[in-house]
Amino acid sequence: MILVFGEEFERDVTYELVALAKRLGDYKVVVSEDFDDIDGDVIRVERLNWKVVKELHDRFKPEGVLFANAPSGMDLAPKLAGITGIPMVTNVIKLENGDRFKATSLTYGGKVLVDLEVDKPSIFVVNRGYYDPNEGRGTPKVERLDLDFEDDVELIEVVKPEEDVDISKAEVVVSVGRGIGDESNIELAKELAELLNGVVAGSRPIIDQGWLPKSRQVGRSGKTVTGKVYIALGISGATEHVEGVKAKNVIAVNTDRDAPIFRIAKVGVVADVNELLPVLIEKLREIKS
Ligand SMILES: Cc1cc2nc3c(=O)[nH]c(=O)nc-3n(C[C@H](O)[C@H](O)[C@H](O)COP(=O)(O)OP(=O)(O)OC[C@H]3O[C@@H](n4cnc5c(N)ncnc54)[C@H](O)[C@@H]3O)c2cc1C
């Protein structure tokens, strides 16, 4: 049996864990919040803390435990591994069940993929963006367990980052990188995004310079975009950036024909983004009118 611990602070990733668990065999999902559309057996608890995690682990003795590579998963998984001595694999992007578990893990900052075989039981911390959250939605069979263990950590307040728009869910993302040159050129990218009913995002240097808010950052330390189209304007395609690009179609514009971003692009345009953008916007306006 697979035991899934839901993510308290970034709910959507819980559905991805369930989508994975469904492929692995029988599973139960433990959540502390009011999830009403998780597919399968759901155990609802007052709060998810490490004592609850340990208690449920001891009760069900699962062959595999799934946590998300997200705030509560990253907090609870190492605690469970430490207490139980069960091996833990992090940054998992693929997992299969057999006599042993076969896991693929992204290491060295996403530069190296490692295939591992691990004994049962094992704990896995799964990266987001690799399993379809829709596969995790369905009709739950809810069981309520009163495991109100006192915590040695008091949760005073959950402060969520201000988020104007969720780029991870947008179907069209127009993303700008350092190649955009000047802050004022971001307006052109915003215009393009608007014409395509999309949202604007950026690489880390753009966010670090304060040209766009943190909620718009794509990549390892930002968000993973999963929509239909990702338009990368003047973005080199560093590993840390590309890790967050899981859109179905990538269109890249770059002056350097050898830029790594072209490796993941379905359509590549070797051009100066600031020359191309006004033309593109004009053409789109023409088509729209
Ligand atoms: C731990 C860690 C975490 C990180 N997390 C992230 C993250 O979450 N997201 C992220 O993005 N980065 C992240 N980074 C940074 C990452 O390594 C890169 O430095 C960053 O992605 C580069 O951004 P860029 O492509 O915009 O800039 P650059 O690498 O400087 O690339 C600019 C590109 O624009 C092209 N260009 C220049 N002028 C033009 C023009 N006029 N028209 C068209 N193209 C032009 C250039 O050829 C170049 O390819 C992280 C780094 C570390 C170490």
The ligand as a Tripos MOL2 file, in Angstrom:
@<TRIPOS>MOLECULE
LIG
   53    58     1     0     0
SMALL
NO_CHARGES

@<TRIPOS>ATOM
      1 C1         20.0770   27.6570   -7.0980 C.3       1 LIG1
      2 C2         19.6760   28.4260   -8.3250 C.ar      1 LIG1
      3 C3         18.3280   28.5650   -8.5870 C.ar      1 LIG1
      4 C4         17.9360   29.2700   -9.7360 C.ar      1 LIG1
      5 N1         16.6020   29.3600   -9.9910 N.ar      1 LIG1
      6 C5         16.2210   29.9540  -11.1420 C.ar      1 LIG1
      7 C6         14.8550   30.0260  -11.4880 C.ar      1 LIG1
      8 O1         13.9640   29.5800  -10.7550 O.2       1 LIG1
      9 N2         14.5290   30.6110  -12.6530 N.ar      1 LIG1
     10 C7         15.4610   31.1410  -13.5110 C.ar      1 LIG1
     11 O2         15.0840   31.6550  -14.5660 O.2       1 LIG1
     12 N3         16.7560   31.0920  -13.1810 N.ar      1 LIG1
     13 C8         17.1560   30.5360  -12.0230 C.ar      1 LIG1
     14 N4         18.4750   30.5360  -11.7160 N.ar      1 LIG1
     15 C9         19.3980   31.3360  -12.5560 C.3       1 LIG1
     16 C10        19.8210   30.6210  -13.8440 C.3       1 LIG1
     17 O3         20.9680   29.8620  -13.5850 O.3       1 LIG1
     18 C11        20.1480   31.6380  -14.9580 C.3       1 LIG1
     19 O4         21.1380   32.5200  -14.4890 O.3       1 LIG1
     20 C12        18.9620   32.4440  -15.4340 C.3       1 LIG1
     21 O5         17.8980   31.5890  -15.7780 O.3       1 LIG1
     22 C13        19.3640   33.2520  -16.6630 C.3       1 LIG1
     23 O6         18.3180   34.0870  -17.0240 O.3       1 LIG1
     24 P1         18.1810   34.6210  -18.5150 P.3       1 LIG1
     25 O7         18.0750   33.4830  -19.4490 O.co2     1 LIG1
     26 O8         17.1040   35.6310  -18.5110 O.co2     1 LIG1
     27 O9         19.5390   35.4300  -18.7130 O.3       1 LIG1
     28 P2         20.8380   35.0720  -19.5450 P.3       1 LIG1
     29 O10        21.3610   33.7570  -19.1840 O.co2     1 LIG1
     30 O11        21.7310   36.2470  -19.4010 O.co2     1 LIG1
     31 O12        20.3240   34.9690  -21.0580 O.3       1 LIG1
     32 C14        19.8900   36.0320  -21.8220 C.3       1 LIG1
     33 C15        19.6240   35.4920  -23.2260 C.3       1 LIG1
     34 O13        19.0680   36.5120  -24.0190 O.3       1 LIG1
     35 C16        19.6600   36.4410  -25.3010 C.3       1 LIG1
     36 N5         19.5690   37.7890  -25.8550 N.ar      1 LIG1
     37 C17        20.3250   38.8870  -25.5760 C.ar      1 LIG1
     38 N6         19.8630   39.9500  -26.2330 N.ar      1 LIG1
     39 C18        18.7880   39.5330  -26.9530 C.ar      1 LIG1
     40 C19        17.8790   40.1760  -27.8320 C.ar      1 LIG1
     41 N7         17.9450   41.4790  -28.0750 N.pl3     1 LIG1
     42 N8         16.9040   39.4190  -28.3950 N.ar      1 LIG1
     43 C20        16.7860   38.0990  -28.1620 C.ar      1 LIG1
     44 N9         17.6290   37.4320  -27.3330 N.ar      1 LIG1
     45 C21        18.6030   38.1540  -26.7170 C.ar      1 LIG1
     46 C22        21.0810   35.9780  -25.0880 C.3       1 LIG1
     47 O14        21.5820   35.3630  -26.2390 O.3       1 LIG1
     48 C23        20.8810   34.9950  -23.9280 C.3       1 LIG1
     49 O15        20.6640   33.6900  -24.4380 O.3       1 LIG1
     50 C24        18.8960   29.8580  -10.5960 C.ar      1 LIG1
     51 C25        20.2520   29.7050  -10.2920 C.ar      1 LIG1
     52 C26        20.6300   28.9990   -9.1900 C.ar      1 LIG1
     53 C27        22.1050   28.8550   -8.9180 C.3       1 LIG1
@<TRIPOS>BOND
     1     1     2 1
     2     2     3 ar
     3     2    52 ar
     4     3     4 ar
     5     4     5 ar
     6     4    50 ar
     7     5     6 ar
     8     6     7 ar
     9     6    13 1
    10     7     8 2
    11     7     9 ar
    12     9    10 ar
    13    10    11 2
    14    10    12 ar
    15    12    13 ar
    16    13    14 ar
    17    14    15 1
    18    14    50 ar
    19    15    16 1
    20    16    17 1
    21    16    18 1
    22    18    19 1
    23    18    20 1
    24    20    21 1
    25    20    22 1
    26    22    23 1
    27    23    24 1
    28    24    25 2
    29    24    26 1
    30    24    27 1
    31    27    28 1
    32    28    29 2
    33    28    30 1
    34    28    31 1
    35    31    32 1
    36    32    33 1
    37    33    34 1
    38    33    48 1
    39    34    35 1
    40    35    36 1
    41    35    46 1
    42    36    37 ar
    43    36    45 ar
    44    37    38 ar
    45    38    39 ar
    46    39    40 ar
    47    39    45 ar
    48    40    41 1
    49    40    42 ar
    50    42    43 ar
    51    43    44 ar
    52    44    45 ar
    53    46    47 1
    54    46    48 1
    55    48    49 1
    56    50    51 ar
    57    51    52 ar
    58    52    53 1
@<TRIPOS>SUBSTRUCTURE
     1 LIG1         1 GROUP 0 **** ****
